[in-house]
């Protein structure tokens, strides 16, 4: 079972999660990060550190975010297949992150 970054990350792109990941399974998009399902070891280290609670085990993804399971897998594969490395160091969140976090109720 892998973990999934939901659309809650879109517009935030907090990268606290990548800093605690022991296997480097996060890949960076312009507006969010995604988890590569074959590289995730299901350690759950990333779940609690996400400031907007955007990460779930794929079996626990709320119904409104089930489309994100396939989105994560597709995007992570495309990014890796294009030659990009996994993101392993924390970066600054997007300029819209504080506003997005507030809109999400966190």
Secondary structure, 3 states (H helix, E strand, C coil): CCEEECHHHCCCCCCHHHHHCCCCCEEECCCCEEECCCCCCCCCCCCCCCCCCCEEEHHHCCHHHCHHHHHHHHHHHHHHHCCCCCCCCCCCCCCCHHHHHHHCCC
